[in-house]
Structures are given as structure tokens and as C-alpha cells.
């Protein structure tokens, strides 16, 4: 059998692409070195924030809005609580570039949001105790995605539509000609007409088989849960949030299903190799110390650390995504380098990858994610 499309990397982007391709009637092979959902990728940790007003740049807003539409559709299709509309509070100083970008995108796209002082934030959500020099932008329509439920939903739906899965699979050889892609696994040989590579930190391992290397820098990241007063921090009463004061970046979630609040540091991290297992939480002092200090400074000194986990960011030099065709291989698409802020977009990225594979174009502007910027 020759598949229409093979997808290497069945994480958030790959599973989404596999679903939309299968939904369009294409035969799809999804290949992964693990068995998703799993703990070695970027989707680990149960929850992810979706923001519409975007501090990383207004060019992301149309992608975020389309993603939200698709998340709502998936929620109805699979009848799962994969999205919680908690709202998202973006916090920073009045000179924060991140926050100014958020405000610009609110105005440019007429998003529903409020600009609040630190006093207004502390009064509305008693779980914060922000100093006066900080401020916030509160988006009412944003919220929290249940990341592992999302992946399982996409996998189940793609399977029901006929997609084939090759999990715990190691790729020994990759051959690309004008007619076919041939992927040699340990016990299978897969042939396809087109290839999509969404392999996260393993992307350069795959590309090396074609003589390519992209500017990707995988880093080990951590996040933690804290025991909380549910009357204050439950998702019914408290928002998800991001924090950028110019010197440090954090993000956080309200307590969902009484799990406690979840907090991670967005900047920093320890470089990892693609084939390297992630070191367990607590290996480094800052794993627990950074988030604990943040909580005690800006939320409450009485909140106690509960547990921590690890995941991976695969960063690009500029923090923007890579979504493009591989030079000299026009039937090979690559989507990678999501730099720790990609999951919220995975629904729309999967859709646009399917559009690019099927008709060679997409309705969304992905020119900012071109490989040309590194040439």
C-alpha cells in the first residue's frame, strides 16, 4: 500500500494533521518513536493555555482565533471537556513589550478584553497580590485546553477514520524521490506520496537522513502543582494567566478538578539532546525553587508545593514557528520549533498542514514561519 501522506511525529501537531487529513479522505500513516500521549514530548502535563491577544506578536492572532473555532468543534465532536473558558490574565509592567503587544492585538482585532491595574486585579481575584507597578489585560474568551485529552481525542478520531499508527517505531532509513517517500522502520517499510515531519525535539534527527539541519534548540522544562484554597483558586473563580516583567516569564493555571494550581517558568531551561531522556523533576534546584518563589511573592506565602513534572521546548532562534516545505523536497512539509507556545495552535496547524498537503495552499498567512528567514 502507498499512503497519500506519512506523518513522522504523532504529537499534538502530527495527530491534528493526521485527523484532518483522514477527515478529508486521505490515507495516512502516523509514525512516532513513543506511544502518544506520552511524557517525553511537548504536550505532557495535562493542560495548556490558549490566548487570543498575543504578546509574541499580532501575526499569531488569526491562527489563535481559528484554533479556538476548531477546539470548539472538537469539543462538540468528541463530547469531551477539552476546553475550559476560564479567561486569561496577561500580567506585566506598563513598559513590557509582551503586554504592549497584547494590547495592540486586542485593538487591532477588536478582541474582548479589559485593561486592569494591579489593585483591580488583586480586588477581583484574591489569589493575587501584585505590586502597584504591574498591570494586566484580561481576555474573557480564552482559557485552558486539556492537552492529553486533546491528543487522545485526535488519535481516536483519526483511527476511526482509517489512519494507521506505527508507534514505538525507530526510523532506520528515509528515501525521498520525485515519486515516493520510503520510510524504513525496524519491522515495516512505509511508502507515501507526501511526507509531513512534526517530530519536535527529534526533527533534526529525521532531517539528517536527508542531509538537513534546522536551527532548533531543545530544552528541558519543568512545571509544578501547588496545594491551594479551592474557594479562591478553582477554575470557576480564577483565571489562567501569563506573566512577563521583562526579566522573567511565568504562566499558570487555576485548579481544575481540585488538582491545585499549576505553574511553570517559560524562560530558561536546560539544553537536551534529541535522543536524551529527560532528567526527572528535582534534578536541578531551580525546578522547584523558581516557581515557589514566584508563588510566594505574587500569590500567597501559604501555598505549598505539591508535585512537579518535566517536558520539552524545541526553540528557534527568534521564538517563532517553522512551517514550510523543505527546500529541494517540495512534497516534504516540516512543522517544528514551536518554542514552548505552540500547543494552543495545534488544531489550526494540523488543519493548515492538511490543506498544504492536499491543495498546496492555506487560507492563513504563514509567511512569518518560513525557512527563508534563516537563510
N, C-alpha and C positions, 0 to 999 in steps of 0.2 A: 504493500500500500504506500502511496505517496501522499502525504498530508498536504493540505493547502498551506498551512503555516505551522512551524515549530516555534515554541516559546521556551527559551532557556532562562530559568529563574522563575519559579512559581510562587513568588511572594506577593505583596499587595498589587504591584503594577502588572506582574505576569498573570496572576489569576484573574484580575479585572479584564485584561486584554483577552485572555482565553475565553472568558464568559461572553464578551461582546462579539468576538469572532464566531463562537459557536452559535450564538443567538442569530447571527447573520447567515447561518447555514454553512459555514466553513468547517472543514475537518481540521482538528487542532491536536497537536501533541505538546503537552506541558512537561518539562523536564526540570527536576530540582535535585540538588545534592543532599537535601534533607527531606522531611515529610511534613509539609506545611499544614497548619500553622506550627511553628517551632520557635525555639529561643535563641537561635544564632543569627537572626536577621534584624531588620529594622522595624518589623511590625510587632515585636514582642512587648508585652506589658499591659494588655487588656484595653487600654483607652488611648485615644488621640484627640487633640483639639482640632476643630475646623473653625478658622477665622475667615471672614469675608473682607473686612477692611484690613489691608495687608501692609505691615510695616516693612516687609522686604521689597516693596515696590508695587505701584498700581497696576503694572503689567500682569500681575497674578490674579487680579480681581475677577476678570471674566472666567478664568479657569476655576476659581473658587466657587463662583455662582453656578456654573454648570455642574461642578462636582456636587453641590448641595442638591440640585434638582435630581441628580442620579442617585444620591444617597436616599432621598425621599422615595424614589421609585423602588429602590432595592428593599427599603423598609416595608413597603406595601407588598412587593412581590414575594418576599420570603417570610413575611409576618414575624419579623424579629425586631426587638428593641435595639437597633444598632445605632440610633441617634437620639441623644438627649438634648433638648433645647434649653440649656442652662444659661445661655448668654455667655459672652466672653468679654472680660475686662482687660484692656491693654493698658499697662501702667508704665510710666516713665517720667522723666523731668521735662519741663517745658522746652528744654533745648535738645531733647532726644530726637535724633534723626529718625529712629524707628517710629516714635509716636507722631512726628510730623508727617511721615509717610502714611500712617494710619488715617490721620485727619484729612490729608489730601485725597486718599482713595474714597473716604466717606463722602466728601463733597463732589468729587468727580463722578461717582457712580450713584449718588443720592441714596446711600445706604442708611438704614435705620440705626442710629447711634446717638449717644449722649456724651458730651464732654463734661467731666466731673472733676472737682477739686479733691484733694486728699481728705478734707473734712467731710465732704459729701459722701465719699466712698466709705469712710470709717463709720459714718452715721447710718448708711444704708445696709452695709454688711459688717456686722460687729466682729467678724472674724479677722478683719484687717485693722492694723494700727499704723498707717502710713504717715511719715513726716510731711510737713506742710509743703516742702519743695517738690513733692511728687504730684502727679495728676493722672487722670485716666480717661479712656474712651471706651464706653460700654456698648457693645453690639448686642442687640436683643435677639436676633435671629440665628446667631451662631451657637456653638455648643460642643458636645462631646460625642465622638464616634467610638463604638466598641470594636476595637481593631481585630481581635481574634475571632469575634463573631462574624465580622465582615469577611475575613478570609475563608472561614468555613462555609459561609453562605455562597460566596463566589465559586468555591470548589464544588459544592453540592450541585449548584445550578449548572455549572459547566459540564459536570459528569452526567447529569440528567439529559443534557443536550448532545451528548455523544463525545465529548472531549476525552482524550486518552492521557493518562498520567503515568510518568516514569519517575518515581521517587527514589531517594537514596541512590541516585544514579551519578556515576562519575564519567565525564566525557574524556575519552582517550584520543579522539581524532575528530577534526572538523574540516570538511572539504566543501568549498563553495565554487560552483561553476555557473555558467550562464543558464543552465537548465535546472539544476537541482542543488539543494543543500543536503549533504550526507553527514550524519552525526553518529559516530561510533561510540556506543556505551559498552560496559563490561559484557553484557549478555544480549544486547539488542543493537540493531542498526536502524536508524530512523532516516527516512528521506522526506524532504519537503520542498515546496516551490519557493517559500519565503521563510525568513528567519527573523524573530524578534528576540533581542537579548536584554533581559531585565534582571541581571544576576547580582545586583547590589555590590557588596564588597568583593565578590568573585568575578566582576565584569572583566577586569584586565586579565585574569587567568584564561577566560574564554577567548578574549580578543587576541591574546598572544598566539593562539593557534592559527590566527590569520595574519600575524605579523604586526598587530596594532597594540598601542598602549595609550590610554587616555589619562589626563591629569586628575586622577582620583586618589583620595587620601582617606582610607577607612580609619575610624577612631572608635575606641570602646567608650560607651556612655553608660551612665547609671541613673536610676530613679528610685524614689522611696515612697513608702506609705507611712502615715503618722496617725496615731490614735487621736480621735477628736470628739468634741461635743457635737453629736448629730443634730441637735436643735439649731446649731449655728452653721455647721459646715456641710449639711446634707445637700444633695443636688437640687432639692426642692426650694432651697433658700439661699444657696451660694453659687457664684458663677465659676466657670473655668477662667483662667487668666494667663496673661503673659507679662513679663517684667523685663524692662531694658532701661537701665540708667546710664548707659554709655560705658560702664566699666564691667558689668556683669549681666548675664541674661539667664532668667529662670522661667519656668512655666509650671502651671499647677491645675489640679482638678478638684472639684468638690467630692465629697464622699458619695459614692454610688453603691447601692446595695450594702450599706453600712461597712464598707471596706476601709473607711478613713480617707483623708485627703492624700493625693498623690502629687509629688513634686520632683522636678528634675532640673539640673543645670544644663542650659543649652550650649553655652560656650565651653571651650576647653575640651578635655578628653585625652585619652592615651592612644597613640597610633597602634594599629594592629595589622598583621598580615592577613591576606585573604584566607589562607588555609590554617590560621591560628585560632584555636578555641579561646573564647573569651574568658578572661580571668574572673573568678567569682566576686560577687559583691563583698566589699570589705577588704579587698586586696590592698587598696590604697586608702590612706587616712581620709582623703577628701571625699571619698564615696559617700560617707555618712555625714562628715563634718560640714561640708559646704551647705547642703540643704537644711541641716539642723540649725546652723547659724542664721540662715535666711528666715526660717520659720520663727525663730525666737525674736528676731529683730523686727519683722514686719507683720507678724500674725499674733503669736502668743508664746510667752516663755513656758507655759504649762503643757504644751503639746509634746508628746513623746514619740520617738521614732519606733516604728513597728517592724518593717522589713524593707529590704532593697533588692533590686534586680539589675541585670545588665542588658544592653542592646548595642546596636552598631549604627553609627552615622557613616555614610560614604560621601565625603565632601568634595566639592570642586573648588578651584582657587578663588572664585568670586561668589560662591554660595548659591549660584543659580543652577538650574537643572541642565541636563544634556538630553535632548530628544531630537534625533536626527537619523538620516541614513548614513551608513558607513561609507566613507569615500572609496570609490572603485568597486563597491559592492552595493548596487542600487536596490537589491532585493534583501538587504540586511538592515533592519532598524535597530537602533540602540537607545534605551532609555535608562539613565543612571544618574549618579551624582546628586541625589535629592537632598543631601546636606542637612538632614535632620528635620526638614519641614515639608516632606513630600507626601506623607500618608493621606492627608486630607484631600489631596488632588487625585488619588489613585483611581477613583471612579472615572473621572474625566480623562485622565491619561490613558487608561485602558480603552476607553471609547475612541480617543483620537488615534491611538496606535492601530486599532482595528480599521478605522477609516483610511489611514495612510496605507495599510496593507491591502485593503480591498480596492480603493479608488485612487490612491496616490495623493490625496489631499485631505485637509481637515478644515472645518469652519472656524476653528480657533487659531489665533495668531501665536505660533510657537517659534517665531524668528528669534526671540531673545535666548532660546535654548539651543541655538545652532552650534555645531562644532567649529564653525568658521571663526568664532571669537578667540579661539586658542591658536589660530594659525599665524 
